[in-house]
Amino acid sequence: MAARQAPQGRAFSARIVAWQARHGRHDLPWQGTRDAYRIWVSEIMLQQTQVAAVIGYYARFLDRFPDVRALAAADLDHVMQSWSGLGYYSRARNLHRAAQTVMHVHGGKFPDSPEALAALPGIGRSTAAAIACFAYGRRAAILDGNVKRVLARQFGVAGYPGSGPVEARLWRLAEEQLPQKSVEGYTQGLMDLGATLCVRGVPACSRCPVADTCVALRTGRTASLPERKPARAIPHKQCVMPIIRDRSAVLLHKRAPTGIWGGLLCLPECADMAAARSFCEALGGDWAARRELAPVEHGFTHYRLTIRPLEVRLERKAGLVADTTGHWLMLGEAAAAALPAPVKKILVGIAAQSPAPAARTGPAARPRTGAKRRAG
């Protein structure tokens, strides 16, 4: 339960509520609803992703999965396809699992308490509080990245917000500042303030409703609070991704359900050129006529990856054997497929440069997903 609010807290929260009513965001597509499903989808998408990037995905996702029943019943591959390009793919897998839990355990209705919501896959304490607040009007504190920044500056909290002791202090402050009324306006106001004025770079302190009580502003520490994560060397990895082609079709593999790009279709990944050559020649690829494409750089949270794409066409038309994870995809379908962003970029680029395929007839006119082709 939230702590009793101190007098300073009442002044702080009241000004946040008043500012949000006049200057906050009111036209986002997930606002103006009490539908816990729609609020939940938006909150999961907004984790680690900016509003501008989420809006289009949110609309398309709801068109395809309009309610929790539709999402729970959907094939995971279709969910991943709708999420493709949004990143942090474990969110999509957890979204699917949580929808099934809501259907099977909660009878298709989202629980209304932060504690029960936090027990669902992929929903942490702050996200659960936001859903409970906006869907059910519950009084619960949130502490996402924007709110951490606002509170750290307002109350002069030193240290990296991701460390245990600092985060615990910020949670205490978040609970202490929670108003008895207008919790939804206050919660939205904190989010809006952190996203629009109290930003990471140069905050717009002259327009901030709580600038006169901000410790960071008063002590000249807006640039240093909150403190950044202690720097460490970011590992750099490389791999070769063979692009095995049969006319306008390319061979992909479905990755394991967990880990980086879990559950997505992806180009085969080889450690180096020697491994790529063995892989391609074993499948009947014409190694001598291979074509190296421009490297693609991609950054993850904990490392950066350089991909060396390698286009290889089949030499033996009946020589390819795809295992149970192998999928054939037409290049023209790459833009809409459930692919990691850098792989989609590679294949869409190839498709744009390739001439339109000639008409093909017969049962082999189009390689089919998961189909095996064996040597005769």
N, C-alpha and C positions, 0 to 999 in steps of 0.2 A: 504494500500500500504506500502511496506517495506520502512524504513527510509534510507536516503542516507548513504552510508557506509563510516565510518571513516578510515583514513590511516592505523591505527592498524588493523582494520577489514579486509582491503584488504590483509595485510600480513598474517593474520590468515587464511582467507579463501583460499588464494592461496596455502599455505602450506598444507592445508587439501586436496585440489584438487590434488596436486602433489603426496601426500602420497597415496591417494586412487588409483590413476592410477598405482602405482608400487606395493603397498602392500595390497590394499583393496580386498574385496570379489568380484569376477567376474563370478562365476560359480553357483550361486544359481538358482534354477529352475524358479523363477519368474523374473530373470534379462534378459536383451536382448530382451524385448518385449515392444511394445507400446499398447498392448491390455489392456484397462482400466479394463475389467472384471477380468483378471488374476491378475493384480496388486492389485485390490481391494480385492480379495479373500485372497491374501497373506498378505496384510496389516491388515485385520481383524483377521486372524489367528495368526499373530505375536503380537497382543495385549496381554500382560500378559503371553506370551508363547515364549520359546526360539526357535531359528532357528532349532536346531537339532530335536526337537519334532514336528515341523511343517512340515518338508519336506515330510515325508511319507503321512501324512494326506492330504497335498496339492495335491499330485499326484493322490491319490485315489478320492479325491473330484472332481477334474477336469475330471477324467475318467467318473464319474457318471453324473456330471453336467458340460458339456464342454463349455457352454456359458450362458449368462444371461437369454435367453429365456428358456433354459432347467431348470434352477434353479427356475425361476418364476413359471413355470408350474408344478413343482414337488410337491408331497405331503409333508407337513411339517414333517410328521413322517419319511420319507425317508431322509430328510435333517438332522434331529436329529440323525438318525442312522449313517450317515456318519460322524457326528461330535462326536459321542459317545467316551468318553475318553479324548477329548481335553480340556474339562473343560470350565467354564464360558459360559454356554449354552445360555444365552441371546444373545451372539454374533451370534449364528446360527439362532435364531428366527429373529433377526434384519437383518441378511443377506438375509433371505427369503423374508421379508417384503420389503427390499430395492430393491431386484431384481424385485418384482412385481411393485414397484413404477417406476423403470426405464422403464419397459415395458409399463405401462399404462399412465404415465405422460410424459416421455421423448422419447417415440417412440422406445424404445429398445437401445438407445444410452446414454452412461453415459455423464452427463454434464461435461464441460471442465473447469469450474471455481471452485476454492476452496469454494466459498460461496454456490454455488448450490450443490456441493458434500456434504458439511457439513449439508445440509438440509435433506439428506437421513437418514433413520433409522440406528443407530449404527455407524455413521461416525462423529467423532469429528473434531475439528479444525486442529489438527496435522495430523490425518489420511487423511483428505481431501487435505491438502497441499501436502502430499507425493504422493497421486494418481495423482493430477494435475501436479506435477513436473515430475514424471516418465512416465505418459501416454501422457501428452500434452506439456511438457517442460515449464510449467508455473513457474514463479518466486515467490515462496511462502515458508515461513519458517515453519519448523517442530519443535516440542518440545516433543518428546517421552521420556521415562525414561532414555535411554542412552544419549540422547542429553542434558537433564537436568544435568546429572552428569558431562559431559564434560564442559558445560558452567559454572556450579557452581564452578568447580575446576579452570578452566582457568581464571575466573574473580573474584574468591574469594567471591562468593555469600553465605553469611551465612543464616541460617534458613532452615526450612523444605520446600522442593520444592513444596509440595502439598498444602501449605498454600497460601491464596489469594495474599498477597503482594509479597511474594517471587516468586510465579509463574508469576505474572505480570512483575516483573523485568526480569526474565529469558526470557519471551516473547519479551521484548524490546531488550534484547541482541541478541536474535535469529534473529530478524528483522534487527538490525544494522549490523550484521556480514554477512548478505546474499549478495553474490557477484552479480554483474551485468551479468556476463557470467558464464558458467560451473556450473549452479545451480544443475544439476543432479549429477555431480561428487562430488560437495560439500556436498549435502544432503546425498548421499550414504556414503561419507567419514566420516561424523559425526556419522552416524549409526555404521559404521564399527569400528571407533575409540573407541566408547563407548562399543562395544560388544567384542572387542579383546584386546585392550590395556588399556584403561581408565576404567577398570572393577571395580566392587563394592568392591572387597576384596583388593588385593595387585596390584595396577596398574603397568604396565610395562613402567615406566617413561623414562627409558634409551632408549627406542625405539620410544617414542612419537614425532611426528613432531612439536609439539608446546610446548614442555617441557620448553624451555627457557623463555617463556612468561607466564607460568602457576603460578598464585598467590598461589595456594594451595601447589605446590611443593616448591616454594621459601620460604613460611612461615611455612613449616612443617605440613600442614593440609590436606594432601591427605587422611589420614585415617578418618578424621572428616567431610570432605566435599564430597558430600552434606550431610547435617545433616539428621539423621534418624527421622522417625515419632515419636513423643513423645510416650513413652511406656505407655501402659494401660493393665489392666488385660484382658486376653482373656477368654471369657465365655466357659465353658465346658458343653455340652449337651449329654444326653444319650437317646437311644431309643431301643426298641425291634422290630426286623423285622421277623415276622413269615414267614416261607417258607412252604406254603401249597402245598403238593405233591400228585399227583395222578400218580403213577408209575413214568415215566420219564418226566412228565409235571409238571410245577410249576405255581402257580397263581400269576400274577402281576397286578398292577393297574397303569393306566396312570395318572400322576400327572397333576395338574392344569397348564395352559400354562405360568404362571408367577411364579416368586419366585425360590427358590433353586430347581435345576433339573427340571425346568419347561418344560412340554411337553414330558418328558421321561417316559418310562416304569420303574416301581420300585416295590420292595417288599412292602407289606403293612407296615405301620409304627405305632407302638403302644408306648404309653408313658412309660409303665412299664409291668411287668409280669402279673399283674391282668388284665390289659386291653387286653394283648395278649391272655390270657386264654379265656376271654369272646369272643373275636373275633374268635378264632380258634374253640371253641365249638359250636358257632352259625353257623359255616360253615360245621360242621360235622367232625372236626379234632379230632384225637385220642390224647387228651392231656396227658393221662397217659403214652403214649409211646413216648412223645416228646424227642427230642435230642438237647441239647444246643451245639452250635459250638463255636469256638474260637472268641472272640470279635475282631472287626475290627475298627481301628482308621482312621479317615479321617479329614483333616484340610480344613477349608474354610477361606476366608479372615478375617472374623470377629469372628469366633468361631471354636472350634474343637468338633467333634462328635464321640462318641463311640457307635458303632452298636453291638447289641447282637443278632446274628442270631439264630433262633429257628426253627429246622426242625420238621414239624408235617405232618403226613400222614393222608389221608382221612379214616375215619372209616365207614361212610355211603356213599356208592358209588353213590347214586342218591340224596344225601342230599344237595349238594352244589348249591347255587344260586349266580352267579356273577352279580354284577350290571353293568351298561352300561360302567363303566371304567375298568371292569375286562377283563384280557387277559390271555389266557393259552399259555405258551411257553415251547417248548421242551428244556430240559437242554442242549442238544447238539447244540442248536442254540444261546445259551447265548453269546458266544464270538463275534458274529456278530450283536447282537441286540442293539437297542438304549437304553442302560442302564447306570445309573451313575457308575463311575469307581469302587466304593467299592461294589456295588451290583453285578456288572459283576465279580469282583474278587471272591465273595462268591459263585456265581452260577457256574462259571467255575471250581472252586475247587471241588464242589460237583459232577459236571459232570465227572471230572477226576477220582473220587473215585468210581463212580457208574458203575456197570456192564452194558454191552450193553443190551438194552431192548429186550425182546423176541418179535418175530413177532406178530403183532396184525392185525386182519382182521375186516371187516365190517365198517359201517359208523362212528363208534366211535373210530376207530383205532388211530386217532390223534386229540387231542383237538384243536379246531380252535379259532383263535383270536376273542375275543368279543363274543363268543358263550355262551349262557346261558344253564345251566343244572338244571332242576327242579325236585323236589321230585315227585315220581310217586304216 
